[in-house]
Amino acid sequence: KKLRDETPKEALTQRGVPEKAGSEDGMGRYPEIGAVVAHCNPFTLGHRYLVEEALKQCDYLHLFVLSDNRGAFSAQERYEMVKRGIEGLEKVILHETSGYLISAATFPTYFFKDRIQGELANCRLDLELFGAYIAPWLQITSRFVGTEPCCRVTRAYNEEMKRILPGYGISVTEMERKTKNNTPISASEVRRSIAKGDFRRVKAVVPERVYQYLMENAGDKYAKD
């Protein structure tokens, strides 16, 4: 079935979006539930920092890892690296996204952003699906993103997010990206370092467990940007 033929609940549960994260506590208070949506291609210390800072502002955090298989790492590989990268962080609920968050169907521009110069992100559908269906079903009231100093498409997406999601009762918090030697940590830079065989540089900007995974699996297949 197509999305328009499914009820919101049916669409989300059939496509892998999980049950609600929490319920009312003994004090009559519902938990604050946030969300981070990320490609994690691969998972870096910048992603870890964003998750850690988001957890300071909510009780539970849904971390959605994009399921698209285009790029240097498959969805399965990225998911495994994220699992390793968030070890020790409690109250993080990790999910794959299927086709309902930043996918070829909802936001195709995202996956060609390296080739696009100045094109605005065509992301309204993606954000409206999140605001109208996914966030209410999971009781998400806040979404966290990192600043984007390099990519115009992602930067435009963040701006649209700040414009659209508050209309659904979802606050958007944009955090300064973590830096290393005064340079923002970037997954694309990690991929370029892998392609060059500069693993000392890679080790400096990814969690140790992610670095171990890369050492176990890196090869010619990762030499593409």
C-alpha positions in Angstrom: 0.0 0.0 0.0 1.0 3.6 -0.5 1.3 6.0 2.4 -1.9 7.8 1.5 -3.8 4.5 1.7 -2.7 3.7 5.3 -3.9 5.2 8.6 -1.1 7.0 10.5 -0.8 4.2 13.1 -0.8 1.5 10.4 1.8 3.2 8.4 4.1 3.8 11.3 3.8 0.3 12.9 4.2 -1.5 9.6 7.2 0.5 8.6 9.1 -0.1 11.8 8.4 2.9 14.0 8.2 1.6 17.6 5.7 1.9 20.4 5.7 4.9 22.7 8.7 5.5 24.9 7.1 6.4 28.2 3.9 7.0 30.1 2.8 9.1 33.1 5.1 8.7 36.1 4.0 8.4 39.7 4.1 12.2 40.1 1.5 12.7 37.3 4.2 14.0 34.9 4.9 12.8 31.5 8.5 12.4 30.5 10.1 14.9 28.1 10.9 13.0 24.9 13.3 14.2 22.3 14.5 13.1 18.9 17.6 13.2 16.8 17.5 12.1 13.1 20.9 11.4 11.6 22.7 9.7 8.7 25.7 8.8 10.8 27.8 8.0 7.7 29.8 7.1 9.8 29.0 7.9 13.5 31.4 10.5 14.8 32.3 12.2 18.1 30.1 15.0 16.8 27.1 12.7 16.7 27.9 11.4 20.2 28.2 15.0 21.4 24.8 15.9 20.0 23.1 12.9 21.6 24.8 13.7 25.0 23.7 17.3 24.9 20.2 16.4 23.9 19.9 13.9 26.8 20.6 16.8 29.2 17.3 18.4 28.0 15.0 15.4 27.9 14.2 12.2 29.8 14.3 9.9 26.7 15.8 10.4 23.3 14.8 8.7 20.1 17.7 8.3 17.8 16.6 7.6 14.2 19.3 6.3 11.9 18.5 6.7 8.2 17.9 3.5 6.4 18.9 4.5 2.9 21.7 2.3 1.5 23.3 4.9 -0.8 26.7 6.0 0.3 29.9 4.6 1.7 28.3 2.6 4.4 25.1 0.5 4.2 22.2 1.1 6.6 23.2 -2.1 8.5 26.8 -1.0 8.9 25.8 2.5 10.0 23.3 1.1 12.5 25.9 -1.2 14.0 28.4 1.7 14.3 25.7 3.8 16.1 25.0 1.0 18.5 28.6 0.9 19.4 29.0 4.7 19.4 26.2 5.3 22.0 27.3 2.6 24.4 27.0 3.8 28.0 24.2 6.3 27.2 21.1 5.4 29.0 17.6 6.3 27.8 18.5 6.5 24.1 16.0 4.5 22.0 17.7 3.6 18.7 15.7 3.0 15.5 16.0 2.5 11.8 13.8 4.8 9.8 12.5 2.7 6.9 11.1 5.1 4.3 9.5 7.7 6.6 12.3 10.0 7.6 14.7 11.6 5.2 14.3 8.9 2.5 14.2 8.9 -1.3 10.4 9.3 -1.0 10.2 12.1 1.5 13.4 14.1 0.9 15.3 13.0 -2.3 17.4 16.1 -2.4 19.3 15.0 0.7 21.0 12.1 -1.0 22.4 14.3 -3.8 23.4 17.3 -1.6 27.1 17.0 -2.5 26.2 17.7 -6.1 23.7 20.5 -5.6 24.8 24.1 -5.5 22.4 26.4 -3.7 19.2 24.4 -4.2 16.8 24.7 -1.4 15.9 21.4 0.3 12.6 19.9 -0.8 11.8 18.7 2.7 8.3 19.8 3.6 6.8 16.3 3.2 9.5 14.9 5.4 8.9 17.4 8.2 5.2 17.3 8.0 5.2 13.5 8.3 7.4 13.8 11.4 5.2 16.5 12.9 1.8 15.0 12.1 2.4 11.3 12.6 5.7 10.2 14.0 6.1 12.7 16.8 2.6 12.4 18.2 2.7 8.6 18.2 6.0 8.6 20.1 5.1 11.6 22.3 8.1 13.5 20.9 8.0 17.2 21.9 11.5 18.3 20.9 14.0 17.7 18.1 17.7 18.4 18.2 20.1 19.2 15.3 23.7 20.3 15.0 24.6 23.5 13.2 25.6 23.0 9.5 28.4 25.3 8.4 29.2 23.5 5.2 26.2 21.9 3.4 23.6 24.3 2.0 20.9 21.6 1.7 21.2 20.4 5.3 21.4 24.0 6.5 18.2 24.8 4.5 16.6 21.6 6.0 17.4 22.9 9.5 15.8 26.2 8.8 12.7 24.6 7.5 12.6 22.4 10.5 12.6 25.5 12.8 9.8 27.0 10.8 7.5 24.0 10.4 7.8 21.8 13.5 6.8 24.4 16.1 3.5 24.4 14.4 3.0 20.8 15.6 4.1 21.7 19.1 7.7 20.4 18.6 10.5 22.7 19.7 13.7 22.6 17.6 17.1 23.1 19.3 20.1 23.8 17.1 23.4 23.1 18.8 26.8 24.2 17.8 28.7 21.4 16.2 31.6 19.8 18.1 35.0 20.8 16.8 38.4 19.2 16.7 41.4 21.6 16.4 38.9 24.4 15.7 37.3 22.5 12.8 33.8 21.1 12.9 33.8 17.3 13.0 32.3 16.0 9.8 31.4 12.5 8.6 32.3 13.5 5.1 35.8 14.4 6.3 36.0 11.0 8.0 35.1 9.3 4.7 37.8 11.2 2.9 40.3 10.3 5.5 39.4 6.6 5.1 39.8 6.9 1.4 43.3 8.4 1.9 44.2 5.7 4.4 44.7 8.4 7.1 43.3 6.4 10.0 45.1 8.4 12.6 42.9 11.3 11.7 39.8 9.0 11.7 40.7 7.8 15.2 40.7 11.3 16.5 37.1 12.1 15.6 35.1 8.8 16.1 34.4 6.9 19.3 36.8 4.1 20.1 34.3 1.3 19.5 33.4 2.8 16.1 37.1 3.1 15.2 37.5 -0.6 16.0 34.6 -1.5 13.7 36.2 0.5 10.9 39.5 -1.2 11.4 37.7 -4.6 11.2 35.8 -3.7 8.1 37.4 -0.8 6.2 38.7 -1.6 2.7 38.3 -0.5 -0.9 34.5 -0.4 -0.5 34.8 2.6 1.8 37.1 4.5 -0.5 34.2 6.4 -2.1 33.0 9.7 -0.7 
